[in-house]
């Protein structure tokens, strides 16, 4: 049995740009401090992943405006084989202004279809190849999202399992936490679509400040003072999920970490870079301890494996 590992970053816009000027007062909208920092972060991340042997498990989820603005960067990385997928925020997309600017989960079927379709085309125009994957920013989605993605030609998605934030129209409460073909009826359960959902890994019994509404995930910006000197919290999240996937007999077993283009990955001594290295080490060690073959992989590779083994 294989244990697939992927780490991705969401590539978002800095504040106060021509793409965001009408939404600066909107809550929940973060991002890198500048375009220069964003590029350095993204390049540093890709380089670090290759250095630590995870080049095959590297993915970038990119806002369409970011791709358009930094087209040289994302075209270059796509040509080097880095997997690039769409990341979309309906409140922060230059083609959605005024009344059209909404959280994706609050949109009608047609509104959401139009927004995702435009974002997909913008990204494809930059990378020069089909965009096969999708992640909703802040997890903002509804039960139309997966059918729309399949209709538009996406093959897979990767969202925030279990997230519940009504203020961003993100309700994944009780969602199936492991890879599965999506349902046309509910985004929370497996179904019989061709679209394959590969959720982000989160703590099952590991919570921040012991609050069950705040499960830990694998984002690298969590300080070592919280994770422990040897990042024991990361290891705990990884192992409880490996055990749970064994108990549930999950056909495609994955560890999926995610962060943002807001971290100084170019500085190998930064705690964010060190957290990423610890996560890789813990995952490799745990895969061996549990008799699993450790495989860094793109989401496209995981989808192909799901098709091959006839996963649920």
Secondary structure by P-SEA (a helix, b strand, c coil): cbbbbbbbbbbbbcccccccccccccccccccccaaaaaaaaaaaaaaaaaacccccccccccaaaaaaaaaaaaaaaaaccbbbbbbbcccccccccccccccccccaaaaaaaaaaaaaaaaaacccccccccccccccccaaaaaaaaaccccccccccccccccccccccccccccccccccccccccccbbbbbcbbbcccccccccccccccccccccccccccaaaaaaaaaaaaaaaaaacccbbbbbbbccccccccccccaaaaaaaaaaaaaaaaaaaabbbbbbccaaaaaaaaaaaccc
